[in-house]
Amino acid sequence: MKRSVVFLGVLALCGFLAAPAAAADKRWHLRVFAAGFDPDLDVMVPAENPELVRVTADSDLGFGAGVEYQFSDLFGLELGYMQASPTVELSAEVPGYGHLSLTDSMSTRVITLDLDFHLTPNSPIFDFYLGGGVASMGYGNLHYVDPDGDPLDLMIGDDLGYSAKAGLGIALGNNSKWAAFGGLRYIWTDLEVTQEEAATFDFNTFSFTVGLAYSF
């Protein structure tokens, strides 16, 4: 929570400092995109039988949208949303069964608030920007069924982390309101899993996006 408060403070300070240089032409950017979602999760968890369970997550293709208010030639604030459902796998060598693998998809919803820094304000074609801010992560619970037909339910807690990104927009014509864009984002966050006891893992996520933008 403290790290998120710090980032919100930085966003507010940068916005205050940039306000006197605000351009007369205030612009909005609406972006819709496909989002590749690649969580970095591969941990060994102590258990009773078996003694260790490997927990991994696969990548998934989702979607998202964002709206940015560019309040100066250089700076803008962007509110974004994306969602995906990566598969979380539990695997282990179990006496009497051999290799056991259980899978379920985990609904993942991300709300981001970024301060964007536009590096090419004078270009009519290219818009290269960097950004950073906070990311609110919402997760669905996981439900597995073991070989005996018994359910295994894991409660997943939401988290508030932070992220950094880079993007490039290319106008579809000189001074066009439409642009194609691509972006990269990295999110630092945690995953709290509860069955009988709670355990917390790093759940950092790399995401790439490709989509269309409309400026007005």
Residue, then its C-alpha position, 0 to 999 in steps of 0.5 A: m500500500k505504501r508504494s502505491v501511495v508514493f506513486l500517486g503522490v508522484l503522479a499528482l506532483c508531475g501533473f501540478l508541475a506540468a500544468p503551467a505548460a498546458a497546451a491550448d489544444k487539450r486532447w483526448h486519446l481513446r485506445v482499444f487493444a488486444a492484450g497478451f498477458d504473460p504472468d511470471l509465476d513458477v514456484m514450489v509450494p510445501a505440502e503434505n502429500p506430496e511434499l512439494v507442489r509446483v505452481t505455474a501460470d500460462s500466458d493468455l490473450g485478452f483485451g482492454a481499453g484506455v482513455e488518456y487526457q493529454f493536458s500538455d504537449l508532454f504529459g497526460l493521465e491515462l485510465g486503462y482496463m484490461q482482462a485475461s484468464p491465464t491458466v494456473e497449473l498445480s503439478a506434483e509427483v504423487p505416490g500411487y498416482g505418478h505425475l498429477s496435474l490440475t488446471d483452472s483459468m484465473s479471471t484477471r482484471v487490471i485497472t491502471l492509472d498512468l502518467d504518460f510522458h510523450l517524447t515526440p510532441n512535434s511529430p505529426i506521424f509518430d507518438f512515442y511515450l513512456g508511462g508509469g503508475v499504479a495497477s489494481m489487480g482483481y482475481g477470480n478464485l481457483h477451483y480444482v478437482d483431484p483424481d478422487g473427485d474431491p474439490l480443491d478451492l483456492m481463494i485469491g486476494d486482490d492486490l494493488g501494485y505498480s507498473a511501467k510501460a512504453g508505447l508507440g502510435i503511428a498515425l494513419g495518415n498525416n495529422s489523422k485522428w486515427a492511429a495504430f499503436g503497440g505497447l509493452r507493460y510490466i506490472w509488479t504485484d503479489l498473489e495471495v492464495t488461501q486454502e487453510e492458510a494464506a500464502t503470498f507469491d510474486f505475480n509480476t506480469f509482462s503484457f504487450t498490446v496492439g490496437l487502434a487509437y482515436s484522438f479528439 
